[in-house]
Amino acid sequence: MRNLTWLVISSLLMTCSVMAQSTPREMGITFGVMESGATNGITDVVGVKVGHVTLKKGDSVRTGVTAILPHPGNIFQQKVPASIYLGNGFGKLAGYSQVSELGNIETPIILTNTLSVATGVAGVLDVVLNHPDNQNVRSVNAVVGETNDGRLNDIRGRHVSRQDVVEAINKASAKRPQEGNVGAGTGTICFGFKGGIGTSSRKLPPSLGGYTIGVLVQTNFGGVLQVSGVPIGQLLDRYYLRNTLNDDADGSCMIVVATDAPLNARNLERLAKRAMLGLAKSGGIVSNGSGDYVVAFSTFEANRIPYGSSGEQKISNLSNNSMSPLFMATIEATEEAIINSLFAAETTTANGYTIESLPVADVMKWMKKYGRINK
């Protein structure tokens, strides 16, 4: 009896230990073959900062704001090369056309819910126009993306305020961002489980330039979940088209890719396209009703575009033949960021629904059975 009791206690302790881990990597799961950055987050790209404002009110409000700053200075005065790729355009991304036309971003990037995009723009305007160095500015291109958290959140109430957007920008930090039910991921759903914010990074070896790729995602989409190649959605019997043609796979995924590699807008668009391959590796299908966008930018300081500059500007840009390692790094980091969002998310009851978190203990059993645990 004593031995049986000890076995039960040991099993419970092992389960709690697994559940206490915050990322798949800490549990022995790896994605791809490349090394991660120091913290395995988008802020491994030096200068990038991230801020969250999480809104949880009563039993119906589960939403928020996430702000990504390409560098800690005045972004409007020192714009960064950028590109946006549309995987599927069922979304309400603000600021796309000017980024496509000029190839740069001049504001923090904001993620929030679908009906708060306008508020996101207004908050960005407050920050940019109130900066003491921007007193003569009369046009600002705010980049604001979204996913629809209307199941877990009273989205029609439009609870995100301009002050929330300003706060997310002002509190942005270079520390590794929180994941799961935070910021713009507070009310999201992914593969039928609780989704949220996820992040990951990759570091190229010195022989390939030593560049860093960082990715942050807001996951709110469906499909057939895979974790490092293991068909977890099928094994858990939770996947798109499992029951009827009315199974829901719609939603959206916002993906932000940062790099310190010297890239122009054209190669940043090529980089952004590869992030969609990372989404596919996680099992996402980019459904008809899914707004899947990738915002990619380079922090390479010599390539910043000063406001009002004219004449010739020298831009450093890696050759096309040097891009493949960055492509691979983006794919791996995107896949891992998506799975990180699921592992970090917590079961949420709100707005009349309960969305369960991914059953991590069960996932780990399958990962072990498939030989995908590396410790």
N, C-alpha and C positions, 0 to 999 in steps of 0.2 A: 504493500500500500504506500509506504514511504517513497519507494522508487518511482511508483506511478505518479505520485504527487509532484515529485521533483521533475519528472519528465514534462508534466503539464506546465509547471512554472517555467521551466527552461524554454519550452515552446512559445509561451506567451512573451517571455523576455526577448526572444529572438524576433518575434513578430513586431513587438514594439520598437526594437532597435531598427528594423527595416523601415518601419513607418516613420521613425523619427528623422531618417535621412531626408534631405531636401531635394536632392537631384539624383537622376539615374546614374550619373558618373560616380557619385559617392557610393552608390550601391554596387558598382562593378560593371555597369553597362557602358559601352563605348559606341560611338557613332563614327564610322569611317576610320581612316588611318592617320589623320593629321593631328598634330599636337594642338591643344587648346591654348588660349592666352592665360595670363597669370590668374585671373579669377573666373574665366570661362563666361564672360559677359561682354556686352557691347561697349562698356566703358573701359575695356582693355585697349581700345583705340584711344590713344592719349588725346585729351581735350574734350572728348565727348562726355556729356553729363545727362542724367535722366532724373526726372521728378515725377512723383505720383501724388494725386489727390484722390482719396477713396471716399465715396459717399454711400453710407449705410444709414438709412433713416426708416424707423418703424419696420413694418413687415412688407413694404412694397418698393423701396428705393435701394437698388444695388447697381451703382454705376460709378463713373469717375473720369479722370483726366490723366493722361500720361504725356509728358513733354520730353522731347529729345533735342538737346542742344548740340549742334555740330562742333562748336568751340565756345569757350567761356567768355569771349569778348562781345563786341557789338556786331552781331551777325549781319545786320542790315548794311553796315558800313564795310564789312569784310565778308562778302558773300563766298559761298563754297561751290565748287563744281558739283553738279547733281543731275540725276535723271530719275524719271518715274516710269515704271513698266506696268501695263495693265494686263494681268493674267485673265481676268474676267471683269467687265466694267459695270456690273450691277452694284454700284455704290455711289457715294456722294463725296468724293474727294475734292476738296477745294484747293485751288492753286496749281492744278496740273498744267494748264495751257502755257503759262508763262515759263514754268520750269522746262517744258518741252521746247519752247521757242528759244530761250536764252541759255539754257543749260546750267542754271545755278539756282541755289536756294538762299533766301535772304532773311529767313526767320527761323525760330524754333519750329520743330515739327510736332504737331499736336495730334494725339489719338483720343477719341471719345466715342460717344454713342451717336447713332444715325441722326437723331433730331437735335443734336447739340453742336452740329458742325458750324452753324452760323454763330453760335455763342463762342466756339473755339476761335473763329476768325476775329470776333470782337475783342476777346481777351488778348490775342496776339497784338492787335492794333493798339490796345492800351499800353502794352509793354514797349512796343517799338516807338510809338509816337511820343510817349512820355520820357524817352531817354534823352538826356540833355544834349547829346550830340546829333539828335535827329530832328531838331526844331524846324527845319525847312523841308522836311519830308512830306510829300503829298500823295504818294502812291506806295502801297505795301502789298506784296504778294504772300499772304499767309498760306502755309501748307497744313491742311487739317484733314485727317482721315478718320474713318469710323467703322464700327461693326454694330449690328443691331442686337441690343441686349433686352429687347422688349418682352421676353418671356419672364425673366427674373426681375425685371425692372419696370417701374411705371414710366415708360419712356415718353408717353404723351404729356406727362407732368413737366418735362423739360427742367429737371432739377439741377443740372449743371449751370453754374453761374459764371459770369466773366471773372469774378474774383477767384473762383476755383482754378480757372485757366492761368491767371496771373500767378497764383500761389504755386501751381505745379512748375511753372517756369522758374520762379524765384527760389524754390527749394531744391532745384535740380542739383545732383551731386555726382561726383566722379566715382563714388563707391559702386560696387556691383548692385544693379537694381533688384529690388524685391520682385518675386515672381508669384504667379497664381492669382488669387482674388484681390488684386490691388489695382488702383488707377483705372484705366480704360478696360481692364480685364475683370472688373469686379462682378459683372453680371453676364459674362459670356459663357457659351456652351460649345464643346468641341467633341466630335465623334459620339455624341449622346451623353458625354460626361461633362463635368464642370471644367471649362477652359479658363483662359486668363492670359496673363503676361508671361512670356518666357524669353530667355536670352542665352546666348552662347557665343563663343569666339574661336578663331583659329589663328595660329602664329606660323608663318612660313619660316623655314630654316634660313640662316644667313646666306647660304648659297643661292637662294631664290629671292633674295632681297630683304628677308626678315620682316616683311610687311604683316600687318594684323588685319583680320576681317572680324567685325563684330556684328551680330544680328540681334534684333529685338522684335518679337512678334506679339500680336493681339489675336488670339485664336478664338474663332467663333464659326466653325465650319464642320462639314460632315464627310463621310466616306467609309472606308474600311481600315481601321487603325492598324498600323504596323509599328513595332518598336524594334529598331535595329534589325529589321528584316524578319522579325517573328510576327506572324499574323494574329496579333492579340485580339483584334475585333472579332474575328471568327472563333477563336478559342474561348472568348468570353460570351459568344453568341449575341454580340451587340454590334450590328453593322448595317449600313445602308442596303435596302432591299431585302433584309432578312425576313420581313413579314409580308409587306404589300408594296405595290408601286407608289403608295402614298407615304411611305417612310420619308422622313425629312432629312435632307442632306444640305439644305440651303443654309446660308450664313455668309460669313466673310472672314478674310484673314488680311490684316495689315502687317507688312513686313518692312522693317527698316534695316538697311545694310550700311554700315560705316566702314571705311578703310582709311589707313594712312598712306596707301600707295598713291603715287602720282598718276592720276587718271583724269582724262577729260570726259565730257558728258557722253560722248559716243561709247567709250569703253565702260563707263558706269552703267549705261543702259544694257550693255552686254552682260555685265556683272549681275544686274537686277534680274534679268531673264533666268539666270541659273538658280536664283532663289526659289523659283517655281518648281524646279526639279527637287529641291529639298522638301517642299510641301508635298509633292507627289510621293516621295519616299516614305513620308509619314502616313500615307494612305488617303490623303485628301484628293477629291475628284474635281474640284473647281466647278461646282454645279451651276445650273442655269441661274439660280437666284443668289449666287455668291459674288461678292465684291472683293476681288483679290488683287491687291496693289502692292508693288514693291517700290520703296523710295530708297535710292542709293546715293551716297555722297562721299566725297573725298576730303579729308582734313589736311592734306598736304599743304603746308602753310604758304609755300611759294606760289601756289596756284590760286590763292584767294583773289577775288575780284573786287577791288576797291570801288565804293559807290561813286558814281560820276566820272569814272576813269574813261579816258579816250585814247586814241592812237593805238600803237602796237602793244601787245602784251605777250610775253613769252610764257608758254605753258609747258610744263614737263608732263610727258605722257609715256607710260610704258608701251613698248611695242606690242603688236598683236600677238606675236609669238611668246610673249612673257605672261599672257593672261591666263593660261590654263590652270596653273596652280591656284590663282585667285578664284577661278570658277569653282574648282573642287572645294576650296575652303568655304566658299559661300554655300554650296550645297550641303556640306556636312554641318555647318553651324546652323543653318536654317532648320534642318531636320531635328537636330538636338534641341534647339530653342523651342520648337513646337512640343516635343515630348516633355521638356522641362516644365512647360506651362501646365501640362496635365498632371504631372507628378506633384507639383506644388499646390495645385488648386484644392479647395476644400468643399465638401458637400454644402449646398446652399439651399435654404428654403425661403422663398420670398414671392410676393405677387401671386400667391396661390399655387406655386409650383415648388417641387423639390427636385433638384438636379444633383445626383450623387457624384462624388469624386471618383476618379479612376481607382479601382480596387488594387492598390499597389502590391499588397501581399500576394494576391492571386497572380498578378503580372509577373512578379519575381519568381514564382514557382514555375511558370511557363518558360521564363527566360533561362532558368537553370536547366530545365528539361531539354531545351534546345541548345544548350551549351554556349549561351551568350553572356554568362557572368564571368568576369575576368579576375575575380579574387575570391 
